[in-house]
Amino acid sequence: MTIAIGGASRLLPIGAPIWDKSVGDGAYAAMVFFLIALVRPHARAIVVGAIALTTCIAIECFQRTGIPARLPRLLQIVLGTRFAWHDLACYLVGASLATLLHAFLSSRRRPGA
């Protein structure tokens, strides 16, 4: 669902920057969160969130090298090609929302919680 939302925000622009740009960037961070949670299902939500945010920041900073812009198109889509401070803020929001959702759902599944 996260990938669908992020993809829709890019493929179906409506002229509203929050949808056309910000939602996709936040969804990217949430996707990274969910991928990490899939690999480490018993990790605490806050740890997964910190790793997801750090990963997104590292990828964004990697764009400053210019290397992603010279990679094959598929990798350009995955890694991005241009650094933007705005993206970092969106990653913070996306990773935070995924962390809160995961923590909430995890607390509801525990017996006695």
C-alpha positions as CSV (number, residue, x, y, z in Angstrom):
1,M,0.0,0.0,0.0
2,T,2.9,2.4,0.8
3,I,4.4,1.8,-2.6
4,A,1.0,2.3,-4.3
5,I,0.5,5.7,-2.5
6,G,4.0,6.9,-3.3
7,G,3.7,5.8,-6.9
8,A,0.3,7.4,-7.3
9,S,1.6,10.7,-5.9
10,R,4.2,10.7,-8.7
11,L,2.1,9.3,-11.6
12,L,-1.1,11.1,-10.8
13,P,-0.1,14.7,-10.1
14,I,-3.0,17.1,-9.1
15,G,-1.0,20.3,-8.9
16,A,-0.9,20.3,-5.1
17,P,2.8,20.2,-4.0
18,I,1.9,18.2,-0.8
19,W,0.5,15.4,-2.9
20,D,2.7,15.7,-6.0
21,K,6.0,15.8,-4.0
22,S,5.8,15.4,-0.2
23,V,3.5,12.4,0.0
24,G,5.8,10.4,-2.2
25,D,8.9,11.2,-0.2
26,G,7.2,10.4,3.1
27,A,5.9,7.1,1.6
28,Y,9.5,6.3,0.5
29,A,10.7,6.6,4.1
30,A,7.7,4.5,5.3
31,M,8.6,1.9,2.6
32,V,12.2,1.7,3.9
33,F,10.8,1.3,7.5
34,F,8.5,-1.6,6.5
35,L,11.3,-3.3,4.5
36,I,13.6,-3.1,7.6
37,A,10.7,-4.3,9.8
38,L,10.2,-7.2,7.5
39,V,13.9,-8.2,7.9
40,R,14.0,-7.6,11.6
41,P,10.4,-8.3,12.8
42,H,11.2,-8.4,16.5
43,A,13.1,-5.1,16.5
44,R,11.5,-2.2,18.5
45,A,9.6,0.3,16.3
46,I,11.9,3.2,17.5
47,V,15.0,1.3,16.4
48,V,13.5,0.4,13.0
49,G,12.4,4.0,12.6
50,A,15.9,5.3,13.4
51,I,17.5,2.9,10.9
52,A,14.9,3.8,8.2
53,L,15.5,7.6,8.7
54,T,19.3,7.2,8.7
55,T,19.1,5.1,5.6
56,C,17.0,7.7,3.8
57,I,19.3,10.5,4.9
58,A,22.3,8.5,3.7
59,I,20.6,7.9,0.3
60,E,19.7,11.6,0.0
61,C,23.3,12.7,0.8
62,F,24.6,10.1,-1.7
63,Q,22.7,12.1,-4.4
64,R,25.1,15.0,-3.7
65,T,28.0,12.9,-5.2
66,G,26.3,12.9,-8.6
67,I,26.8,9.1,-8.9
68,P,23.1,8.2,-8.8
69,A,22.4,10.5,-11.8
70,R,24.9,8.4,-13.9
71,L,23.3,5.0,-12.9
72,P,20.8,3.1,-14.9
73,R,17.2,4.5,-14.9
74,L,15.8,2.0,-12.5
75,L,18.4,2.8,-9.9
76,Q,17.8,6.5,-10.5
77,I,14.2,6.0,-9.6
78,V,15.1,4.0,-6.4
79,L,17.9,6.3,-5.2
80,G,16.8,9.7,-6.7
81,T,19.2,12.0,-8.4
82,R,19.0,15.5,-6.8
83,F,19.5,16.4,-3.2
84,A,16.8,18.4,-1.6
85,W,16.4,19.6,2.0
86,H,12.6,19.2,1.6
87,D,13.1,15.5,1.1
88,L,14.8,15.2,4.4
89,A,11.8,16.7,6.2
90,C,9.4,14.4,4.4
91,Y,11.6,11.4,5.3
92,L,11.4,12.5,9.0
93,V,7.6,12.7,8.8
94,G,7.2,9.4,6.9
95,A,9.6,7.4,9.1
96,S,7.9,8.9,12.2
97,L,4.4,8.0,11.1
98,A,5.5,4.5,10.2
99,T,7.2,4.2,13.6
100,L,4.1,5.3,15.4
101,L,1.8,3.0,13.4
102,H,4.1,0.0,14.0
103,A,4.4,0.8,17.8
104,F,0.6,1.2,18.1
105,L,-0.2,-2.0,16.2
106,S,2.5,-4.0,18.1
107,S,1.1,-2.9,21.4
108,R,-2.3,-4.1,20.5
109,R,-1.0,-7.6,19.6
110,R,0.8,-8.2,22.9
111,P,-1.1,-10.2,25.4
112,G,-2.0,-8.1,28.5
113,A,-1.1,-4.8,26.7
